[in-house]
Amino acid sequence: MLLALAQLAQAAEPARPLPRIVNGVPSDAYPAVGALISPSSGATFCTVSMIGCQTALTAAHCVCGGGNTGPACPDGSALADPATLNVYLSQAGVFGVSAISVTPNFEFAEAGDVALLHLDAPVEGLPPLPINTVASPPFGTLGTLVGYGVTNFGVADDAGIKRRGKVVTGSCAGSVPESEHLCWSFETPPGAPGEDSN
């Protein structure tokens, strides 16, 4: 499940989702959660979730150039070259990406921030994650975030470590469309220090 964090709007700039797990703890669990990495540098820049034996789910903004939004990504003109991406799974290894698909309605922080990565080989011995096709969880639902992102966007350079943290779903407070995003609040931590994601 991909989650977007709603940040309160500041006077000078619009609110944008932030890709981070703050105060999460390192984790070797969740083997179907991996990292999107650059084959040339080895740098981690996004999280992926295996949803099939050869299919990974990630955010469209992770694979789209040209401002990371709009029709130039789904139509392919601003889409990353699959040869410039690898998927790392801690219990299965490194896999190349052979194709990328982005939802046609992608607009960053608005809608469709979803991409599918087709891997160059099947991942064996690792069950994929189920996809929720029923409904968004109601406000107040306890959840767990898992990812390889930074802990303090723009400040910390610590991507590449899998972390998990607890959250409770809540209102997006008008910062992003609730019909397209799953949000939580930083105000009330749901767990002990280090276990929550606040």
Secondary structure as UniProt FT lines:
FT   TURN            11..12
FT   TURN            22..23
FT   STRAND          25..26
FT   TURN            31..32
FT   STRAND          33..37
FT   TURN            39..41
FT   STRAND          44..50
FT   STRAND          55..58
FT   HELIX           60..62
FT   TURN            66..67
FT   TURN            71..75
FT   TURN            77..78
FT   HELIX           82..84
FT   STRAND          86..89
FT   TURN            90..92
FT   STRAND          93..102
FT   TURN            104..105
FT   TURN            108..110
FT   STRAND          115..119
FT   TURN            139..140
FT   STRAND          142..147
FT   TURN            153..155
FT   TURN            159..160
FT   STRAND          163..170
FT   TURN            173..174
FT   TURN            178..180
FT   STRAND          183..184
FT   TURN            193..195
//
